[in-house]
């Protein structure tokens, strides 16, 4: 792949500033289970939420490569901050499937509006003369604490005897409530709580068919980033923050070992871990290039899924090696290594980063051909 040059939105230098600030607040954010307000403000100002928003609304129309690099940078300081940065960008990309009037509602007055998405279709909706009546509860909605909008998926009755369909619905803050249910041992500061909606009226322009998002067909926007099959994106949303966290863990382990008596065993673990981090970064950058170059063949899309899941495996191994190299000294409450370790363990448990749910079937078909 040759790579297609894209306009520089300035997200890279802004991400470096966010990294420094997020690292300063990372321990407190982990303890408080929420990002510091200054960090949230810095994420908005950096441009993550507007990265995929159309320029006519004040957005950046940025590339996947630039976003991926920026998310990795932030992850080196704080995995939870990088996770929220990544999801705010990709959530806006999902919301771009809304009709034109929906774009105006979300971004007409603020291109930096933060959208938090629940991808699983666990709610119920029925159509009315005024739009849709929506109810449900959606767990694990990262960044909902400071989101301006929630984008949730629900089942709607099918026509006649047909199967039920699924649609996304955008609700402004105030149209839903949040139950604080996130209690994971890692990624604590993502605030991935539960969104609750009780018979809310959602106008038609704040809803779109889930099939459009999956296929990449967008009737409201012709921008390339808004017309991408979901399979091609794969786990890039979730694995990029983990690459950054693993790079942060490598730096933390190195700092723990610096000045101590060196051993061949410790050096070997450090070197082996560094190779895994670099390999994972390469695979993730390869995925971003597929998206920017629009290589949406079954083989490339399945490889993107394989790359994300394999990178997750590599990073799990890497942080295990780093903890082993640092020993007890790296697991103290005040040590960032133990936080990175917990964050990486939690993040890589995501369903989008599992072989069976995200890669096995499609990439096996690439290698072996379709099943008979």
Secondary structure, DSSP 8 states (H G I E B T S, - for coil): ---------SHHHHHHHHHHHHHHHHHHHHHHTS--HHHHHHHHHHTSTTTTS-GGGT-----HHHHHHHHHHHHTT-HHHHHHHHHHHHHHHHHTTS-HHHHHHHHSS-TT--EEEEEEEEEEEEEETTEEEEEEEEEEETTTTT-SEEEEEEEE--STTS--EEEEEEEETTSSEEE-----SSSGGG--EEEEEEEEEE-GGGEEEHHHHHHT--SS---GGGS--HHHHTTHHHHHHHHHHHHHHHHHHHHHHTTS---HHHHHHHHHHHHHHHHHHHHHHHHHHHHHTT--SHHHHHHHHHHHHHHHHHHHHHHHHHHHHHGGGGSSTT-HHHHHHHHHHHHTTSGGG-HHHHTHHHHHHHHH-S--
